[in-house]
Amino acid sequence: MNTWKKNLNSYDHNTGLRYYENKDVIVITALKVASRFCDNYFYDDQLDKVKNISFKDGKFYSNDYTSGHNTYTEDGLLNNILKGKEKRKIIFLYRDPIERFISTLNYFYTNFLCNIILDYERYPLSDSVFAEGSAYADDEQLTKDRNDIPQKVKDCITDKFFQELHTSNIHWQSIRHETRGKDGKIIQVIGTDDTIRLNQMADIFLNYESEKVFDVENQSNSKDPHYSSYIKSYNEIINDKNCKNITIFNIDNNNLGELFRVESQETHINDTSIHAGSNGNPKWGRTNPHTKDILRNALQKSYRFKTQVEEKFNQEMRELTQLKLWKI
């Protein structure tokens, strides 16, 4: 094995892809494309076993999930797939690029909201609704998350607006995920009166988050692999030598649990996998559908890099059309 070493600033050469394997099958997917389901199904959430994929000079390289982004090793399995030498069944998972984009935005948006409301510079952490029994009780992590928000974004939150957010009826502790009652129905954690504030926050969030969709210096890459054009990489892997051994699976319209014959309460994948634990209860929940709708509406407005982002996703839709041709 050769080793390629490079300082990968802004995730240079990172395709956003990852793969999972067992004795019967290899699954290739990307972040926010049922990756959490695969983490659990294949490796019981042992993330150090997950392989992240990079591509350079016609060859594929990988590193494990926990080793950082500096050293990549030429991946024999992926390069065997390219040559048509892999005998196991190979499954490529995909979803509509815009739906993946909105799902990713929704994941980061709810974190952004919590970081804004936890502005300890204006409001003592000891008085926060998160002060106890929460990961945000970790002052060091809170400081890191707060520092990651650009000052120009913080400046958009006036004292008056901050107080309105902090005194609202929004259930900040449960805003990240949908919450269901004993009857199985979704509990509304965001009141109608708060939607206007969250729309304002969505505009602020989207104006800075949109720049992560691509690398300004190299627009073929993304600053964050959650926004990678992974379908383009699929089309670089699939060829006439291996296509007969490949299945292409749309997670938007199909039940992933049935594909892997998993018995769980709910395995239809949309925003986030829901997989039954040993006690029959889901191990995690979907992201909040109400904030997802707010972001969907925000995307229709003007925001930074709107034209470039739309062109990127138009290109991804063209790549998806090409990918589907392999099923013929």
N, C-alpha and C positions, 0 to 999 in steps of 0.2 A: 504493500500500500504506500502510495506517495502522500506526502502531507503538504498541503497548501496553507501557508501562513500569511495573513494579511490583517491589518487593522481595519475592521469593517465599520467605518463611520457611516451613520444613517442607514445601516443594514445593507450596504453595498452587496450586490449579487445575491441577496436573500430573496428567494422566490415566494416566501410565505407558506411553502408546502411543508408537510411532515408525512411520515409514513408509519404504519403499524403493521405487525405481522404475527402470525402463528403458523402452525404446521400446515394449515390448509389454505390460507388466504393472505394477501397483502392488500392493505387499504391505503390509498393515497388521498390526502385531503388537505385542508388549509384551516387556519384559525377562523373561527366563527362559521365553519362548515362542519358541524357535528363533531368538532375536535374534542369537546368535553365528554361526549358519549363514548368516543373511541378511547380516550384516556382511561375511562372506567372499564369498558368492555374488554379491552386487550390487556391492560396493565394494572387494573385495580387502582388507578390513580397514582401509580408510581411513575412520576413524570420524568425521572432520570432515564427511563427506557425509551422515551419518545425521541425520534430522529427528525431534526430540522434539516431542510434541504436547500442547498445553494447550487448555482449553475455557473460554470465558467469555461470558456474555450471548448464548448461541445461536450463537457463532462460534468457529472453530478458529484457533489460533495455533501457531506453531512456532519453535523455535530450533535451531541446529545443535548437535552433540554437544559441541563444545569451547568454546562461547561463554559457558558459565555458565547461570545460571537467572534472570537479571535482566531481559533484554530479549527479548520475544516479538513477532514480526511476524505480522500476519494472513496466513494461508496460503491463497493463491488456489486451489491444487490441491484441498485438503480441502474448501473451501467450494464448489468446482465439483462435487465428489462429492456433497455434500449436495443440490445442486440438480439432480443427474442429468445434468450436462453433460459428465462425463468419459467418453471413448469407449473407453479402454483397459480391459482386464479387471482387476478388482479382487479381490484375495484377502485374506480375513481369516483369520489363523491363531489357533487357540485350543487350550487343553488343559484337562483337568479342574482346577478351581481348587485343590483340596486337593493334587494332585500338583505343581502349580506352587509352592504354598506350601512343601511338603516339600523340593522341589528348591532353592528359594531359601534355606531354613533350612540345608540341607546345605552350600551354597556358603559361607555366612557362618560356619557352625559350624567347618569345618575351618580357616578363617582364625583364628577365636577360639582354637581349640586351640593353634595355632602361636604365637599371641601370648602365651598363658599359659605355655607351655613356655619361651618366650624371655624370661622375667622376669629381666631383667638386674639388677634391684634385689636379687635374691636369688642370682643365679647369673651369674658373669662372662660377658659375651658372647663373650670370647675362648675360653671353654671349651665353648661351645655347639656342638651338632652342625650348626648352620647357619652357623657362623662364616665358612666359605669356600664359594665357589661357589654362593651363594644370594642372592636379592633381599634377604633379611633380613640380609645383611652390611652393608646400608646403615643406619648408625646413626640417621640423621635420619628415615628412613621407619619404622624400628622404634620410635623414640620417639613418633612421631605415632600409630602404631597402638596402642601401649601406652596413650597418654594418652586414646584414644577409649574405652577400657574404663572404666566407672564404678568409683570406689573401692570402693563397696559390693560390686561383683562380685569385685574383686581380693581383698577381705577374706574371701570365701568359700573361697579357696584357702589352706588352712592350710599351714604349713611342712612338716608331715608328709605331707599330700596332695601338695604340690608335689614333694617328693623321690620319692614313689612314682611320680608321672608321669614325672619326669625319668630315673628308673632303670628304667623299664619297657622292654619289648621292642618298643614301638610304633615303626614306621619313620616318624618325623616328617617326613622330607624327601619322602616319597611319599604321605602320608596324604590329600592333597587329591584325588588322582585314582586311579582304578583302574590297576593296573600289570599288564601281560600279558607272559608269557614268550614264547619263540620258538615254542612250540606253540600260542600264541593263548589259553591259559587264564589266568584271573585269578590273580595272585600275591597271596596273603593277606598284607597288611601289618599286620594287627591280630590278635594272638593271642587265644584264648578267655579267657585270664587277665586280659587288659586290658579286656575288654568292660565289666566292672563299673565300672572307673574312668571309662570313656567314658560310661557311663550316668549317673554322678554329674555329670560335666561337662555332659552334655546338659540335665540338670535346671537347673543353674546358668545355662547359656546361654539356655534357653527363657524363664526367668523375667524376663530383662531384654530379650531380643530381641523378645518378643511385643508390647511397647509400640510397636514400630515399624510394626506392622501397620496401625495407624490413628493419626490425629492426635487426641489426647485432647480438644483444643479444638474440632475439627471432624471428627467421625467419618466424614464422607463422603470424607475424604482419608486418605492414608497418609503417615507420616513419611518413608518410603522408597518410591520408585516401584516397587521390586521387589515390593512387596506391594499395589500398586494394584488397585482393582476395575475392571480394564480392559474386561471384558465389558459392563459398564454403558455405557461410552463407545461400544462397538461398536453397541449398540442405539440410541444417540443419533445415530449416523451413518447407519445403514441405514434407508431409508424406501421408500415406494411408487415414488418417482421413480428410484431407483437400484438396487433390489434385483435386477432382471433381469440386471444386469451384474456381480453379485457372487457369488463362490464362498466358502463357509465351510468351512475345512479343519481337521480334528482331527489334531494332530501326535502324539497319544498312540497312535493306532491305525493310522496310515498312514505310508507312506514318503515323506518330503519330497523325497528325491532324485529319485524317480520323477515327482513333480509338476513339478519343474524340469528333468527329464531330465539329471540330474547323474550321471556315472559316478564312483563313489567306492567305497572299501572298505566303508563303512558310513555310511548317511545316515538311518537310522531314528532320529528324535530322541526322546530321553527327558530325561535330566538335562542333557546338554551335547552340542552338535553334534560329530560326527566327520566330517571332510571331508578327502579325500585331497589332499595337496600334489602338486607337480610331480614328485616322486620316487615317488609312489604311497603314501607313508606318511601316516598321519593327522596333521593339524596340531595337534590337541589331543585330550584324552581325556575320558572321562566322569568325573564326580565319584565319590568312593568309595561304592560301593553299601552297604558295611557300616555306615558312619556314617549313611547314609540310613535304614536299618532301625532304628538306635538312636533317631533323632529321631522316626520314626513311632511307636515305643513310648512315647517321652517325651510325645507329644501326648495320650496317653490318660490321663496323670496330671494332677494339679492343678498349675496354674501361673498366674502373674499374668495378668489380663485373659482368662482362659480363656473365660468366658461371652461377653464382647464379641467375641472372635475367632471363636468358633463361630457367633455370630449373623451376623457379617460374611460368613462363608463360606456360611451358609445362604442369605443374600441373593444371593450370587454364583451359587449353584446355580439360584436362581429366574431370575436374569438369563440364565444359560446355556440354560435351558428356553425362554425367550423368543427367544433368538438362533437356536436350532435351528428355530423356527417359520418363519423366513425361507427355509428350504430347501424348504418345502412348495410 
